[in-house]
Amino acid sequence: MIARLPTFKQFSYPELAYKFIDKKETIADYREGISYLELHGYNVLCIVSDGLKGFRQEFYQYRFLYCQFHQVMTIRTKLTLHHKLQASQELLGIAKMLCHTDKDSFIGALTAWHEKWKDFINEGAKGADGKMHYVHKNTRSAYLSLKRNTPWLWTFYDFPELQMPNTNNELEALNSTLKAKLNLHKGISKERRKVIIQDFLKNHSLRR
């Protein structure tokens, strides 16, 4: 688990704090990490997250931003890149605007899309089980995801004084590079993996 910091003098690497976790990260891991930072004098004002379930509810006392890039990836997964439905194509286009437009333009485009396609996404049909199901459930699900997350996609825009990034792409890129490096050393011991990770984090900077 890696966190980016303005300055973190306790570590030889100035901008990253990290903790080794031998399992999939949990809310408890983040709670421990945030507590550690605060105990060492850091005032945590905001958090950018990729949407771990329950994260926002657990850390309600902090300004929260749902990573815009991860939101776009969620919509792409739900709709697929080459969806034949016009409604889905238009909704994907709006989602892809997310990282490159302003809050009012995005909300306006999403609202206009819903006004145009609301009957379409609410269309139902009886299934083999005799129950009613939404015909275009993926398109509906993608719209509801954008609608539901909108209040937390623009925290950086609403609170510019926090200087939040709109994505956590820098850390994701760091993770990708690190994973590729570790894949070159498959079969090594856990302790050796830790040494490689520590050396990597000490020698890579996220400074602009």
Buried (B, 14 or more C-beta within 10 A) or exposed (E): EBBBBEEBEEBEBBBBBBEEEEEEEEBEBBEBBBEBBEEEEBEBEBBBBBBBEEBBEBBEEBBBBBBBBBBBBBBBEBBEEEBEBEBBBBBBEBBEBBBEBEEEEBBEBBEEBBEEBEEBBEEEEEEEEEEEEBEBEBBBBBBEBBEEBBEBBBBBBEBEEEEBBBBBBEBBEBEEEBEEEBEEEEEEEEEEBEEBBBEBBEEEEBEE
